[in-house]
Amino acid sequence: MLSLPWWIYIVISGIIFSGYMTVRTAAKEREIDEAFIEKEGEIYMQRIREEKMRRQQQSL
């Protein structure tokens, strides 16, 4: 294994590091997307509650 040139080890290390960073970035983006979706869903539910309360007050 030591018969390979030194730069090949650097290339292999770079490939492994690139794969690790890709997986790490994908996981972080997934977390950010889930937080955004949760926030938007809560805003939507709040609007529904407000509309329901407004309709109940109008029917009285």
Helices and strands as residue ranges (DSSP letters): H 6-59
